[in-house]
Amino acid sequence: MTSSHAPTHPAQPDTTFRLASYAVCRHDDEILLVSVADPGDGNTIWTLPGGGVEPLEDPFETVTREVAEETGVASRVVRLLGVDSRVIPQHEAMRGVPHHNVGIFYEVAVHPGELRDEPSEDTAAPTWVPCSEVAALPRSGLVDIGITLFAERPASGHVPSVGVEGLVRH
């Protein structure tokens, strides 16, 4: 006998999923970015501070933990900006299977302090970058989503997906 509460879609074991929180830290006309090595070619790409939500962790707590880990400075959440859900197709995904990433974006204020690299070396070079220079950087599409959410503050908390091409990567 089948329960009426059974899932209506088949399980997809050949996919990956990640829930993550990202910080949009703005100061005057600058945004705080960190660098990561592109897993495809090892080149540097820029992204927002943030990362995966640990089991039983509140995404609100994740974002301040990640800012501290990746930059060395404490922070506080100012407001929720929105949520981005994207599926990275199999041919573009690192593990060769479709990847679903749900990102929760927060406006975050950082406390004064000296920026430093992440001890685990997952990210490096936390840097305040003039917003006018971001478009010329090789960067994650998450940067563009975060900047758009910050600027537009849509009532729905959602902006259209960013195309992944040129300097923009997953």
SERO-4910 file (N, C-alpha, C, O; in steps of 0.05 Angstrom, whole numbers):
BEGIN
 pado doro    nc1    nc2    nc3   cac1   cac2   cac3    cc1    cc2    cc3    oc1    oc2    oc3
  Met    A     17    -23      0      0      0      0     18     25      0     37     26     15
  Thr    A     11     45    -16     27     69    -19     15     91     -2     -9     95     -2
  Ser    A     32    105     13     23    127     29     16    151     11     29    155    -10
  Ser    A     -4    166     19    -11    190      4     10    212      7      9    232     -7
  His    A     29    208     25     50    228     30     76    221     16     96    233     22
  Ala    A     75    201     -1    100    192    -15    108    214    -35     92    229    -45
  Pro    A    134    216    -40    144    236    -59    132    231    -87    127    209    -95
  Thr    A    126    253   -101    114    250   -127    135    251   -149    128    249   -173
  His    A    161    253   -142    182    252   -162    201    230   -155    205    224   -132
  Pro    A    214    218   -175    232    196   -169    258    206   -156    266    229   -161
  Ala    A    270    190   -140    296    197   -128    317    199   -150    316    185   -170
  Gln    A    335    218   -146    356    222   -166    383    219   -153    395    239   -145
  Pro    A    393    194   -149    418    190   -135    442    201   -151    463    204   -139
  Asp    A    439    206   -176    461    216   -192    462    246   -194    468    258   -215
  Thr    A    456    259   -171    458    288   -169    471    295   -143    472    278   -125
  Thr    A    480    320   -140    490    330   -115    474    354   -107    462    367   -124
  Phe    A    474    361    -81    458    383    -71    475    397    -50    489    385    -34
  Arg    A    473    424    -49    486    440    -29    469    463    -21    458    477    -38
  Leu    A    466    467      5    453    490     17    475    508     28    491    498     45
  Ala    A    477    533     20    499    550     28    488    578     35    467    587     26
  Ser    A    504    592     51    498    620     59    521    637     49    545    630     51
  Tyr    A    514    661     38    534    679     27    531    707     38    509    716     43
  Ala    A    554    720     42    554    747     54    559    768     32    578    766     17
  Val    A    542    788     31    546    811     14    554    833     33    538    845     47
  Cys    A    581    838     34    592    858     53    600    883     36    618    881     20
  Arg    A    586    905     40    592    929     25    602    950     45    592    953     67
  His    A    621    966     35    631    989     51    637   1010     30    653   1007     12
  Asp    A    622   1033     33    623   1054     13    617   1042    -14    596   1030    -18
  Asp    A    635   1044    -34    630   1032    -60    648   1008    -65    657   1003    -87
  Glu    A    653    992    -43    670    969    -46    654    944    -35    636    947    -19
  Ile    A    662    921    -45    650    896    -37    673    877    -28    694    877    -40
  Leu    A    668    862     -7    688    843      3    687    817    -13    666    804    -13
  Leu    A    709    809    -25    711    785    -41    734    768    -30    753    778    -18
  Val    A    732    742    -35    754    724    -29    761    708    -55    744    705    -72
  Ser    A    785    699    -57    793    684    -81    793    654    -75    798    645    -53
  Val    A    787    639    -96    788    609    -95    801    600   -121    802    614   -141
  Ala    A    812    576   -120    824    564   -144    801    550   -160    786    534   -149
  Asp    A    799    557   -186    780    543   -203    787    514   -205    810    507   -212
  Pro    A    768    496   -197    776    467   -198    782    457   -226    795    436   -229
  Gly    A    772    471   -246    777    462   -273    805    467   -283    818    450   -295
  Asp    A    816    491   -277    842    498   -288    861    510   -267    884    516   -274
  Gly    A    852    512   -242    870    522   -221    873    552   -221    886    563   -203
  Asn    A    861    567   -240    863    596   -240    847    608   -218    828    596   -209
  Thr    A    854    632   -210    839    646   -189    813    657   -199    811    669   -220
  Ile    A    792    652   -183    766    665   -188    758    678   -161    766    669   -140
  Trp    A    742    699   -163    733    714   -139    705    706   -133    689    700   -151
  Thr    A    699    705   -107    672    698    -98    665    713    -72    683    727    -61
  Leu    A    641    710    -63    632    722    -38    641    704    -15    643    680    -18
  Pro    A    647    716      8    651    699     32    626    683     37    604    693     35
  Gly    A    629    658     44    606    641     50    612    612     45    634    605     36
  Gly    A    593    595     50    597    567     46    574    550     56    553    560     63
  Gly    A    579    524     56    558    505     62    548    506     90    563    510    109
  Val    A    522    502     92    509    499    118    514    472    129    509    451    116
  Glu    A    525    471    154    531    445    166    506    432    176    486    446    181
  Pro    A    506    405    180    482    392    191    473    405    217    490    410    235
  Leu    A    448    411    220    435    422    244    443    452    248    437    463    269
  Glu    A    457    464    229    465    492    232    444    510    219    434    504    198
  Asp    A    438    533    231    420    553    220    436    568    199    458    577    205
  Pro    A    425    572    175    439    587    154    447    615    163    467    626    154
  Phe    A    432    627    181    438    653    192    465    652    207    481    671    206
  Glu    A    469    631    222    494    627    236    517    620    217    540    627    222
  Thr    A    511    605    196    531    597    177    545    621    165    570    621    163
  Val    A    530    641    157    543    664    143    563    678    160    585    685    150
  Thr    A    557    683    186    577    697    203    601    678    209    623    688    211
  Arg    A    596    652    212    618    633    216    636    633    192    661    634    194
  Glu    A    625    632    168    641    632    143    656    657    139    680    657    131
  Val    A    644    680    145    659    706    143    683    705    161    705    713    153
  Ala    A    680    697    186    702    695    205    724    676    195    748    682    196
  Glu    A    715    652    186    735    633    176    751    642    152    775    639    151
  Glu    A    737    655    133    749    662    108    763    689    108    780    694     90
  Thr    A    757    706    127    769    733    127    784    741    153    800    759    153
  Gly    A    777    726    175    790    733    200    776    755    216    785    763    237
  Val    A    754    765    205    740    787    220    712    778    228    699    761    214
  Ala    A    702    789    250    675    783    259    655    799    243    662    820    231
  Ser    A    630    790    243    610    804    227    583    801    240    579    785    259
  Arg    A    563    815    230    536    812    239    518    814    214    523    830    196
  Val    A    496    799    215    477    800    193    460    825    196    450    831    218
  Val    A    457    839    174    440    863    173    412    856    164    392    863    177
  Arg    A    410    840    143    384    831    133    387    809    112    409    805    100
  Leu    A    366    794    109    364    774     88    360    789     62    342    806     60
  Leu    A    376    782     41    372    794     15    356    777     -4    339    787    -19
  Gly    A    360    751     -3    345    733    -21    357    706    -22    376    699     -9
  Val    A    345    690    -40    353    662    -44    356    657    -73    340    665    -90
  Asp    A    377    643    -80    383    635   -108    384    605   -109    398    592    -94
  Ser    A    369    594   -128    370    565   -133    379    560   -162    367    571   -180
  Arg    A    400    545   -165    410    540   -192    418    510   -194    428    498   -176
  Val    A    414    500   -218    423    473   -224    446    475   -244    443    487   -266
  Ile    A    469    464   -237    492    464   -255    490    438   -271    490    416   -259
  Pro    A    488    440   -297    485    416   -314    509    397   -311    531    404   -304
  Gln    A    503    372   -317    523    351   -314    549    357   -328    571    353   -317
  His    A    548    368   -353    573    373   -368    589    396   -357    612    400   -365
  Glu    A    577    412   -339    592    435   -327    599    430   -297    614    445   -286
  Ala    A    587    409   -285    591    404   -257    617    390   -251    627    375   -267
  Met    A    629    397   -228    655    386   -220    655    356   -218    675    343   -225
  Arg    A    634    344   -208    633    315   -203    621    300   -226    618    275   -225
  Gly    A    614    314   -248    604    300   -271    574    291   -269    565    276   -286
  Val    A    561    301   -248    532    297   -246    519    324   -241    532    342   -230
  Pro    A    493    326   -248    480    352   -242    482    360   -213    480    343   -195
  His    A    487    386   -208    490    396   -181    470    418   -176    467    437   -192
  His    A    455    415   -154    435    435   -146    446    451   -123    452    440   -102
  Asn    A    449    477   -126    459    495   -105    437    514    -97    426    528   -114
  Val    A    431    515    -71    412    535    -61    428    554    -44    439    546    -23
  Gly    A    430    579    -52    445    599    -37    428    619    -23    410    630    -36
  Ile    A    433    624      2    418    644     18    437    667     21    459    664     31
  Phe    A    428    691     11    445    714     11    437    734     33    413    740     35
  Tyr    A    456    743     49    452    762     70    468    787     66    491    785     56
  Glu    A    457    810     73    474    834     75    487    831    102    474    827    123
  Val    A    514    834    103    529    830    127    548    853    131    561    863    113
  Ala    A    549    863    156    568    884    163    591    871    178    587    855    196
  Val    A    616    878    170    639    867    183    650    887    203    649    911    199
  His    A    660    876    225    672    892    246    700    900    237    713    885    222
  Pro    A    711    922    247    738    930    240    758    908    248    755    894    268
  Gly    A    778    904    231    798    884    237    815    880    212    808    888    190
  Glu    A    837    866    216    855    860    194    846    835    180    843    814    192
  Leu    A    843    837    154    835    814    138    859    794    136    882    803    134
  Arg    A    853    768    135    874    748    132    863    725    116    839    722    113
  Asp    A    881    709    105    873    685     89    861    664    108    866    664    132
  Glu    A    844    648     97    832    626    112    854    605    119    869    597    101
  Pro    A    855    597    144    876    578    152    875    552    137    896    540    131
  Ser    A    852    543    129    850    517    114    858    521     85    861    501     70
  Glu    A    862    545     76    870    552     49    849    546     28    855    545      4
  Asp    A    824    542     36    802    538     17    797    564      2    792    564    -22
  Thr    A    799    587     16    798    613      3    822    629     11    836    622     30
  Ala    A    827    650     -3    851    667      3    845    696     -5    824    702    -17
  Ala    A    863    713      3    864    741     -6    838    756     -2    828    768    -22
  Pro    A    826    756     22    802    772     25    809    801     19    828    812     30
  Thr    A    793    814      1    800    840     -9    775    857    -13    754    847    -22
  Trp    A    777    882     -6    756    901    -12    760    910    -41    781    922    -47
  Val    A    741    905    -58    744    910    -87    724    932    -94    700    930    -88
  Pro    A    733    954   -108    714    974   -117    693    960   -135    700    945   -153
  Cys    A    668    966   -130    646    954   -146    650    959   -176    642    942   -192
  Ser    A    661    982   -183    666    988   -212    686    969   -225    687    968   -249
  Glu    A    702    954   -209    722    936   -220    713    907   -221    727    890   -232
  Val    A    691    901   -209    682    873   -207    677    860   -234    685    837   -238
  Ala    A    665    875   -253    659    863   -279    684    854   -294    681    837   -312
  Ala    A    707    865   -287    732    857   -301    746    833   -288    767    824   -298
  Leu    A    734    823   -266    747    801   -252    736    774   -261    712    772   -266
  Pro    A    753    753   -262    742    726   -264    728    719   -238    740    721   -217
  Arg    A    702    713   -239    687    710   -214    665    689   -216    657    681   -238
  Ser    A    656    682   -193    633    664   -191    608    680   -197    606    703   -191
  Gly    A    588    666   -209    563    679   -214    549    688   -188    532    705   -189
  Leu    A    558    676   -165    547    684   -139    552    714   -133    536    727   -120
  Val    A    574    724   -143    581    752   -139    560    770   -152    550    789   -140
  Asp    A    553    764   -177    534    780   -192    506    777   -179    491    797   -178
  Ile    A    498    753   -170    473    750   -157    472    767   -131    452    781   -126
  Gly    A    493    766   -115    494    781    -90    493    811    -95    478    825    -81
  Ile    A    508    821   -114    507    850   -120    480    858   -130    470    879   -122
  Thr    A    467    842   -147    440    849   -157    420    848   -134    403    867   -132
  Leu    A    421    828   -117    402    828    -94    406    852    -76    387    863    -66
  Phe    A    431    860    -71    437    883    -54    426    908    -67    414    925    -53
  Ala    A    431    911    -93    423    936   -107    392    938   -111    381    959   -107
  Glu    A    380    916   -118    351    917   -125    333    911   -102    310    920   -102
  Arg    A    342    895    -83    326    887    -60    297    880    -68    278    891    -59
  Pro    A    295    860    -86    268    852    -96    251    841    -74    260    827    -56
  Ala    A    225    849    -74    207    840    -54    205    809    -53    201    797    -32
  Ser    A    209    797    -76    208    767    -78    233    754    -67    233    730    -61
  Gly    A    255    770    -64    280    758    -56    293    741    -77    310    724    -71
  His    A    285    745   -102    295    729   -124    302    746   -148    287    765   -154
  Val    A    324    740   -161    332    754   -186    337    732   -207    343    710   -200
  Pro    A    336    739   -232    341    720   -253    369    708   -251    387    721   -241
  Ser    A    372    684   -261    398    670   -260    418    686   -276    411    701   -295
  Val    A    443    684   -269    465    697   -283    476    677   -303    481    654   -296
  Gly    A    480    686   -327    492    669   -347    521    663   -340    536    680   -331
  Val    A    530    639   -345    557    631   -339    572    630   -365    571    611   -381
  Glu    A    587    652   -369    603    655   -393    624    676   -389    623    692   -370
  Gly    A    644    677   -407    665    698   -404    679    695   -378    690    674   -371
  Leu    A    679    716   -362    693    717   -336    676    705   -313    687    701   -292
  Val    A    651    699   -318    633    688   -298    633    658   -298    630    645   -319
  Arg    A    637    645   -275    638    616   -273    618    607   -251    607    623   -237
  His    A    614    581   -250    597    570   -228    612    572   -202    601    564   -181
***
